[in-house]
Amino acid sequence: MGVESTEQVTEQVTEQVASLLGVMSENTAHTRAELMKKLSLKRRETFHANYLKPALEATFVEMTIPDKSISRLQKYRQTEKGQQLLKSE
């Protein structure tokens, strides 16, 4: 795996995170199901691994119940950093 492969993967993740941020309304919390529907995704594993996890790790998105990551009431919202990223594009 060369440098090109690494750059390609990083760019792909960035596009997916940008897509996730793009479907989120500012100052509104969304359920996982709502976000997956807006992105036309069927597999929860794909959504989590490629969209949600990278966005959470980069602090573009935050959980409304951070102490209970698998709560059925969990929702996600853009952080200030996530909003700034959208405005800069």
N, C-alpha and C positions, 0 to 999 in steps of 0.2 A: 504494500500500500504506500504509494508515494505522496508527495505533497499535494498533487492535483486531486487525489481521492479525498484527502482530508479537507481541502478547501471546498470541494463539491458537497460533502456531507454537511459542513458548517453552513454553507450557503443554503442548502435544502432546509435545514432546521430553522434558519433565520426566516425563510419564506413561510414555513409552517407556523412559526410563532407570530409572524406578521399577519397571517391569515386569521389566526385565533383572535388577536387583538382587534383586527378589522371587523369581526362579527360581534364584538362585545360593545354594548352601549356604555358610554361614559357614566360613571356614578351609579351603575346598576349592577346588582349581583345576579349571576346566571347559574342555573344548575348544569351539571355535566350533560344531561340529556338535551337541554336547550342548545348548548354549544355544539354538541355533536350533530344535532339536526341542522343547525345553521351552516355547518361545514360539510353537510351531506356525508357524514361518516357513520358507518354501521358498527365497526368493531371498537369496543371500549379500550382494548389493549393498544390498538393503533393510536387512538386519540390520546391516551395517557402517555405513551412512550414518545410520540413524535410532536405533540402539540403542548399538552398541559405540563408535563414534567419539565421540559426545557424552559417554558415560560415562567413556571414557579421558581426554578433554580436561578434564573436570570433576574428574578424579582420584578418581572413585568406584570405578573398576575399574583394575587394573594387569595388565600382561603378566608371565608367569613368565620369559620370555626377552626382555627389553626391547631387547637389541641386535640381535635377529633377528625383526622384527615379522611376517615372512611364513614363518617356520619351520613345517614340518608338525607339529612337536612343541609349538607355541605353545599355551599355556593362559591362562586369565584367572581372576582372583580378586578378591573385594571388597577394597577398602582399608579402613582404619580409618574414613575419612571416609564411605565407602559404607555401612558397618555402622551408623554413627551416624545417617545419613539414614534408614535403615530403622527404627531404633528411635524416631526422632522423629515418624514418621507415625502 
